[in-house]
Amino acid sequence: MASFIGRDAILTWNAVAIAGVKTKGLTIANSSIDITSGDDSGIRTLLAEAGEKTVDITCSGVAVDTALLEDAMSGSVSAVLSLAYPAGFDTLATTVSGTFFMSSFAITGEYNGAATFDATFNSSGAITIA
């Protein structure tokens, strides 16, 4: 797998790039289904397919506008979110997108530094990878 510069991955919320983002994270989780029975001699046995697949995207950065804050405050917390990785990540560019729910938003500021924000988005429905 080829490397790429992290700043080249673009995160968009309702087709608009989220301003000020410095860090982006993608977590894909598959919950296991335990089907262990007395026939398994006490050795855990898992179903070969996931019970639930979740995709979470996180971001943090310098607060340069109020777009996410306004959405969080207004309750407009469900939208199309896309994380686009450049071609260096693979031989082709890759975009992960779908409907996401903004589960948390925080803004912090120290007296002698820039105000920063953190946001977490949880998938709701099918996710596409293109």
mmCIF file of the C-alpha atoms, coordinates in Angstrom:
data_MODEL
# 
_entry.id   MODEL 
# 
loop_
_atom_site.group_PDB 
_atom_site.id 
_atom_site.type_symbol 
_atom_site.label_atom_id 
_atom_site.label_alt_id 
_atom_site.label_comp_id 
_atom_site.label_asym_id 
_atom_site.label_entity_id 
_atom_site.label_seq_id 
_atom_site.pdbx_PDB_ins_code 
_atom_site.Cartn_x 
_atom_site.Cartn_y 
_atom_site.Cartn_z 
_atom_site.occupancy 
_atom_site.B_iso_or_equiv 
_atom_site.pdbx_formal_charge 
_atom_site.auth_seq_id 
_atom_site.auth_comp_id 
_atom_site.auth_asym_id 
_atom_site.auth_atom_id 
_atom_site.pdbx_PDB_model_num 
ATOM 1   C CA . MET A 1 1   ? 0.000   0.000   0.000  1.00 0.00 ? 1   MET A CA 1 
ATOM 2   C CA . ALA A 1 2   ? 1.328   3.389   -0.955 1.00 0.00 ? 2   ALA A CA 1 
ATOM 3   C CA . SER A 1 3   ? 1.520   6.214   1.549  1.00 0.00 ? 3   SER A CA 1 
ATOM 4   C CA . PHE A 1 4   ? -0.047  9.634   1.268  1.00 0.00 ? 4   PHE A CA 1 
ATOM 5   C CA . ILE A 1 5   ? -0.106  12.907  3.165  1.00 0.00 ? 5   ILE A CA 1 
ATOM 6   C CA . GLY A 1 6   ? -2.973  13.008  5.679  1.00 0.00 ? 6   GLY A CA 1 
ATOM 7   C CA . ARG A 1 7   ? -4.044  16.502  4.678  1.00 0.00 ? 7   ARG A CA 1 
ATOM 8   C CA . ASP A 1 8   ? -4.907  15.140  1.230  1.00 0.00 ? 8   ASP A CA 1 
ATOM 9   C CA . ALA A 1 9   ? -7.817  13.121  2.669  1.00 0.00 ? 9   ALA A CA 1 
ATOM 10  C CA . ILE A 1 10  ? -10.889 15.360  2.393  1.00 0.00 ? 10  ILE A CA 1 
ATOM 11  C CA . LEU A 1 11  ? -13.887 15.142  4.731  1.00 0.00 ? 11  LEU A CA 1 
ATOM 12  C CA . THR A 1 12  ? -17.192 16.588  3.491  1.00 0.00 ? 12  THR A CA 1 
ATOM 13  C CA . TRP A 1 13  ? -20.525 17.089  5.304  1.00 0.00 ? 13  TRP A CA 1 
ATOM 14  C CA . ASN A 1 14  ? -23.483 17.615  2.917  1.00 0.00 ? 14  ASN A CA 1 
ATOM 15  C CA . ALA A 1 15  ? -21.008 17.923  0.016  1.00 0.00 ? 15  ALA A CA 1 
ATOM 16  C CA . VAL A 1 16  ? -19.110 20.820  1.655  1.00 0.00 ? 16  VAL A CA 1 
ATOM 17  C CA . ALA A 1 17  ? -15.551 20.301  2.915  1.00 0.00 ? 17  ALA A CA 1 
ATOM 18  C CA . ILE A 1 18  ? -15.376 20.676  6.696  1.00 0.00 ? 18  ILE A CA 1 
ATOM 19  C CA . ALA A 1 19  ? -13.146 23.700  7.304  1.00 0.00 ? 19  ALA A CA 1 
ATOM 20  C CA . GLY A 1 20  ? -10.106 23.621  9.556  1.00 0.00 ? 20  GLY A CA 1 
ATOM 21  C CA . VAL A 1 21  ? -9.818  19.824  9.831  1.00 0.00 ? 21  VAL A CA 1 
ATOM 22  C CA . LYS A 1 22  ? -6.370  18.643  10.915 1.00 0.00 ? 22  LYS A CA 1 
ATOM 23  C CA . THR A 1 23  ? -7.085  15.038  11.933 1.00 0.00 ? 23  THR A CA 1 
ATOM 24  C CA . LYS A 1 24  ? -9.476  12.540  10.353 1.00 0.00 ? 24  LYS A CA 1 
ATOM 25  C CA . GLY A 1 25  ? -10.200 9.023   11.575 1.00 0.00 ? 25  GLY A CA 1 
ATOM 26  C CA . LEU A 1 26  ? -12.136 6.083   10.163 1.00 0.00 ? 26  LEU A CA 1 
ATOM 27  C CA . THR A 1 27  ? -13.144 3.079   12.275 1.00 0.00 ? 27  THR A CA 1 
ATOM 28  C CA . ILE A 1 28  ? -15.003 0.053   10.903 1.00 0.00 ? 28  ILE A CA 1 
ATOM 29  C CA . ALA A 1 29  ? -16.320 -2.415  13.463 1.00 0.00 ? 29  ALA A CA 1 
ATOM 30  C CA . ASN A 1 30  ? -18.010 -5.784  13.060 1.00 0.00 ? 30  ASN A CA 1 
ATOM 31  C CA . SER A 1 31  ? -19.790 -7.239  16.076 1.00 0.00 ? 31  SER A CA 1 
ATOM 32  C CA . SER A 1 32  ? -19.386 -10.962 16.476 1.00 0.00 ? 32  SER A CA 1 
ATOM 33  C CA . ILE A 1 33  ? -22.209 -13.415 17.137 1.00 0.00 ? 33  ILE A CA 1 
ATOM 34  C CA . ASP A 1 34  ? -21.352 -16.079 19.710 1.00 0.00 ? 34  ASP A CA 1 
ATOM 35  C CA . ILE A 1 35  ? -22.887 -19.439 18.767 1.00 0.00 ? 35  ILE A CA 1 
ATOM 36  C CA . THR A 1 36  ? -20.967 -21.517 21.314 1.00 0.00 ? 36  THR A CA 1 
ATOM 37  C CA . SER A 1 37  ? -22.898 -24.483 22.618 1.00 0.00 ? 37  SER A CA 1 
ATOM 38  C CA . GLY A 1 38  ? -22.197 -27.502 24.813 1.00 0.00 ? 38  GLY A CA 1 
ATOM 39  C CA . ASP A 1 39  ? -21.041 -29.310 21.670 1.00 0.00 ? 39  ASP A CA 1 
ATOM 40  C CA . ASP A 1 40  ? -18.012 -26.978 21.429 1.00 0.00 ? 40  ASP A CA 1 
ATOM 41  C CA . SER A 1 41  ? -16.220 -28.325 24.543 1.00 0.00 ? 41  SER A CA 1 
ATOM 42  C CA . GLY A 1 42  ? -16.043 -24.848 26.068 1.00 0.00 ? 42  GLY A CA 1 
ATOM 43  C CA . ILE A 1 43  ? -14.256 -23.329 23.082 1.00 0.00 ? 43  ILE A CA 1 
ATOM 44  C CA . ARG A 1 44  ? -15.860 -20.174 21.773 1.00 0.00 ? 44  ARG A CA 1 
ATOM 45  C CA . THR A 1 45  ? -17.400 -20.476 18.326 1.00 0.00 ? 45  THR A CA 1 
ATOM 46  C CA . LEU A 1 46  ? -18.400 -17.400 16.324 1.00 0.00 ? 46  LEU A CA 1 
ATOM 47  C CA . LEU A 1 47  ? -20.752 -17.116 13.403 1.00 0.00 ? 47  LEU A CA 1 
ATOM 48  C CA . ALA A 1 48  ? -18.796 -16.299 10.247 1.00 0.00 ? 48  ALA A CA 1 
ATOM 49  C CA . GLU A 1 49  ? -20.805 -13.139 9.561  1.00 0.00 ? 49  GLU A CA 1 
ATOM 50  C CA . ALA A 1 50  ? -21.082 -9.948  11.587 1.00 0.00 ? 50  ALA A CA 1 
ATOM 51  C CA . GLY A 1 51  ? -24.178 -9.213  13.619 1.00 0.00 ? 51  GLY A CA 1 
ATOM 52  C CA . GLU A 1 52  ? -23.751 -5.489  13.062 1.00 0.00 ? 52  GLU A CA 1 
ATOM 53  C CA . LYS A 1 53  ? -21.310 -3.427  11.008 1.00 0.00 ? 53  LYS A CA 1 
ATOM 54  C CA . THR A 1 54  ? -20.633 0.117   12.136 1.00 0.00 ? 54  THR A CA 1 
ATOM 55  C CA . VAL A 1 55  ? -18.576 2.865   10.569 1.00 0.00 ? 55  VAL A CA 1 
ATOM 56  C CA . ASP A 1 56  ? -17.480 5.834   12.665 1.00 0.00 ? 56  ASP A CA 1 
ATOM 57  C CA . ILE A 1 57  ? -15.648 8.876   11.370 1.00 0.00 ? 57  ILE A CA 1 
ATOM 58  C CA . THR A 1 58  ? -13.961 11.353  13.691 1.00 0.00 ? 58  THR A CA 1 
ATOM 59  C CA . CYS A 1 59  ? -12.327 14.671  13.001 1.00 0.00 ? 59  CYS A CA 1 
ATOM 60  C CA . SER A 1 60  ? -10.663 17.478  14.888 1.00 0.00 ? 60  SER A CA 1 
ATOM 61  C CA . GLY A 1 61  ? -9.132  20.739  13.897 1.00 0.00 ? 61  GLY A CA 1 
ATOM 62  C CA . VAL A 1 62  ? -8.960  24.487  14.233 1.00 0.00 ? 62  VAL A CA 1 
ATOM 63  C CA . ALA A 1 63  ? -12.344 26.200  14.555 1.00 0.00 ? 63  ALA A CA 1 
ATOM 64  C CA . VAL A 1 64  ? -12.440 28.509  11.526 1.00 0.00 ? 64  VAL A CA 1 
ATOM 65  C CA . ASP A 1 65  ? -16.204 28.638  10.988 1.00 0.00 ? 65  ASP A CA 1 
ATOM 66  C CA . THR A 1 66  ? -19.397 27.696  12.794 1.00 0.00 ? 66  THR A CA 1 
ATOM 67  C CA . ALA A 1 67  ? -21.012 25.332  10.265 1.00 0.00 ? 67  ALA A CA 1 
ATOM 68  C CA . LEU A 1 68  ? -20.767 22.123  12.353 1.00 0.00 ? 68  LEU A CA 1 
ATOM 69  C CA . LEU A 1 69  ? -21.592 23.993  15.555 1.00 0.00 ? 69  LEU A CA 1 
ATOM 70  C CA . GLU A 1 70  ? -24.726 25.429  13.959 1.00 0.00 ? 70  GLU A CA 1 
ATOM 71  C CA . ASP A 1 71  ? -25.812 21.985  12.690 1.00 0.00 ? 71  ASP A CA 1 
ATOM 72  C CA . ALA A 1 72  ? -25.179 20.419  16.113 1.00 0.00 ? 72  ALA A CA 1 
ATOM 73  C CA . MET A 1 73  ? -27.173 23.151  17.887 1.00 0.00 ? 73  MET A CA 1 
ATOM 74  C CA . SER A 1 74  ? -30.053 23.133  15.398 1.00 0.00 ? 74  SER A CA 1 
ATOM 75  C CA . GLY A 1 75  ? -30.489 19.379  15.466 1.00 0.00 ? 75  GLY A CA 1 
ATOM 76  C CA . SER A 1 76  ? -29.437 18.986  11.799 1.00 0.00 ? 76  SER A CA 1 
ATOM 77  C CA . VAL A 1 77  ? -27.245 16.086  12.793 1.00 0.00 ? 77  VAL A CA 1 
ATOM 78  C CA . SER A 1 78  ? -27.906 13.600  9.998  1.00 0.00 ? 78  SER A CA 1 
ATOM 79  C CA . ALA A 1 79  ? -26.344 14.175  6.589  1.00 0.00 ? 79  ALA A CA 1 
ATOM 80  C CA . VAL A 1 80  ? -24.223 12.645  3.867  1.00 0.00 ? 80  VAL A CA 1 
ATOM 81  C CA . LEU A 1 81  ? -20.612 12.431  5.014  1.00 0.00 ? 81  LEU A CA 1 
ATOM 82  C CA . SER A 1 82  ? -17.744 11.464  2.718  1.00 0.00 ? 82  SER A CA 1 
ATOM 83  C CA . LEU A 1 83  ? -14.090 10.803  3.441  1.00 0.00 ? 83  LEU A CA 1 
ATOM 84  C CA . ALA A 1 84  ? -12.061 10.845  0.232  1.00 0.00 ? 84  ALA A CA 1 
ATOM 85  C CA . TYR A 1 85  ? -8.573  9.353   0.242  1.00 0.00 ? 85  TYR A CA 1 
ATOM 86  C CA . PRO A 1 86  ? -6.151  10.309  -2.549 1.00 0.00 ? 86  PRO A CA 1 
ATOM 87  C CA . ALA A 1 87  ? -4.851  7.881   -5.149 1.00 0.00 ? 87  ALA A CA 1 
ATOM 88  C CA . GLY A 1 88  ? -1.678  7.274   -3.109 1.00 0.00 ? 88  GLY A CA 1 
ATOM 89  C CA . PHE A 1 89  ? -3.707  5.271   -0.553 1.00 0.00 ? 89  PHE A CA 1 
ATOM 90  C CA . ASP A 1 90  ? -4.345  2.641   -3.203 1.00 0.00 ? 90  ASP A CA 1 
ATOM 91  C CA . THR A 1 91  ? -3.789  2.550   -6.926 1.00 0.00 ? 91  THR A CA 1 
ATOM 92  C CA . LEU A 1 92  ? -7.088  4.437   -7.221 1.00 0.00 ? 92  LEU A CA 1 
ATOM 93  C CA . ALA A 1 93  ? -8.652  7.166   -5.122 1.00 0.00 ? 93  ALA A CA 1 
ATOM 94  C CA . THR A 1 94  ? -11.078 5.789   -2.512 1.00 0.00 ? 94  THR A CA 1 
ATOM 95  C CA . THR A 1 95  ? -14.154 7.475   -1.064 1.00 0.00 ? 95  THR A CA 1 
ATOM 96  C CA . VAL A 1 96  ? -16.138 6.203   1.914  1.00 0.00 ? 96  VAL A CA 1 
ATOM 97  C CA . SER A 1 97  ? -19.591 7.784   2.065  1.00 0.00 ? 97  SER A CA 1 
ATOM 98  C CA . GLY A 1 98  ? -23.086 7.377   3.408  1.00 0.00 ? 98  GLY A CA 1 
ATOM 99  C CA . THR A 1 99  ? -25.592 8.875   5.797  1.00 0.00 ? 99  THR A CA 1 
ATOM 100 C CA . PHE A 1 100 ? -24.036 9.682   9.156  1.00 0.00 ? 100 PHE A CA 1 
ATOM 101 C CA . PHE A 1 101 ? -25.356 10.974  12.459 1.00 0.00 ? 101 PHE A CA 1 
ATOM 102 C CA . MET A 1 102 ? -23.265 13.624  14.242 1.00 0.00 ? 102 MET A CA 1 
ATOM 103 C CA . SER A 1 103 ? -23.170 12.007  17.697 1.00 0.00 ? 103 SER A CA 1 
ATOM 104 C CA . SER A 1 104 ? -20.892 14.581  19.319 1.00 0.00 ? 104 SER A CA 1 
ATOM 105 C CA . PHE A 1 105 ? -19.403 17.996  18.716 1.00 0.00 ? 105 PHE A CA 1 
ATOM 106 C CA . ALA A 1 106 ? -17.105 19.866  21.082 1.00 0.00 ? 106 ALA A CA 1 
ATOM 107 C CA . ILE A 1 107 ? -15.293 23.165  20.795 1.00 0.00 ? 107 ILE A CA 1 
ATOM 108 C CA . THR A 1 108 ? -12.458 24.144  23.112 1.00 0.00 ? 108 THR A CA 1 
ATOM 109 C CA . GLY A 1 109 ? -10.277 27.205  23.403 1.00 0.00 ? 109 GLY A CA 1 
ATOM 110 C CA . GLU A 1 110 ? -7.305  28.069  25.578 1.00 0.00 ? 110 GLU A CA 1 
ATOM 111 C CA . TYR A 1 111 ? -6.513  31.655  26.470 1.00 0.00 ? 111 TYR A CA 1 
ATOM 112 C CA . ASN A 1 112 ? -3.314  31.690  24.406 1.00 0.00 ? 112 ASN A CA 1 
ATOM 113 C CA . GLY A 1 113 ? -4.166  29.366  21.520 1.00 0.00 ? 113 GLY A CA 1 
ATOM 114 C CA . ALA A 1 114 ? -6.565  28.761  18.682 1.00 0.00 ? 114 ALA A CA 1 
ATOM 115 C CA . ALA A 1 115 ? -10.026 27.409  19.395 1.00 0.00 ? 115 ALA A CA 1 
ATOM 116 C CA . THR A 1 116 ? -10.271 23.759  18.330 1.00 0.00 ? 116 THR A CA 1 
ATOM 117 C CA . PHE A 1 117 ? -13.132 21.351  17.681 1.00 0.00 ? 117 PHE A CA 1 
ATOM 118 C CA . ASP A 1 118 ? -13.777 17.599  17.769 1.00 0.00 ? 118 ASP A CA 1 
ATOM 119 C CA . ALA A 1 119 ? -16.671 15.779  16.087 1.00 0.00 ? 119 ALA A CA 1 
ATOM 120 C CA . THR A 1 120 ? -17.798 12.156  15.868 1.00 0.00 ? 120 THR A CA 1 
ATOM 121 C CA . PHE A 1 121 ? -20.097 10.783  13.175 1.00 0.00 ? 121 PHE A CA 1 
ATOM 122 C CA . ASN A 1 122 ? -21.826 7.351   13.292 1.00 0.00 ? 122 ASN A CA 1 
ATOM 123 C CA . SER A 1 123 ? -23.062 5.561   10.193 1.00 0.00 ? 123 SER A CA 1 
ATOM 124 C CA . SER A 1 124 ? -26.783 5.024   9.642  1.00 0.00 ? 124 SER A CA 1 
ATOM 125 C CA . GLY A 1 125 ? -27.615 2.676   6.777  1.00 0.00 ? 125 GLY A CA 1 
ATOM 126 C CA . ALA A 1 126 ? -25.500 1.428   3.918  1.00 0.00 ? 126 ALA A CA 1 
ATOM 127 C CA . ILE A 1 127 ? -21.973 2.730   3.374  1.00 0.00 ? 127 ILE A CA 1 
ATOM 128 C CA . THR A 1 128 ? -20.415 2.891   -0.065 1.00 0.00 ? 128 THR A CA 1 
ATOM 129 C CA . ILE A 1 129 ? -16.749 2.564   -0.910 1.00 0.00 ? 129 ILE A CA 1 
ATOM 130 C CA . ALA A 1 130 ? -15.947 3.764   -4.396 1.00 0.00 ? 130 ALA A CA 1 
# 
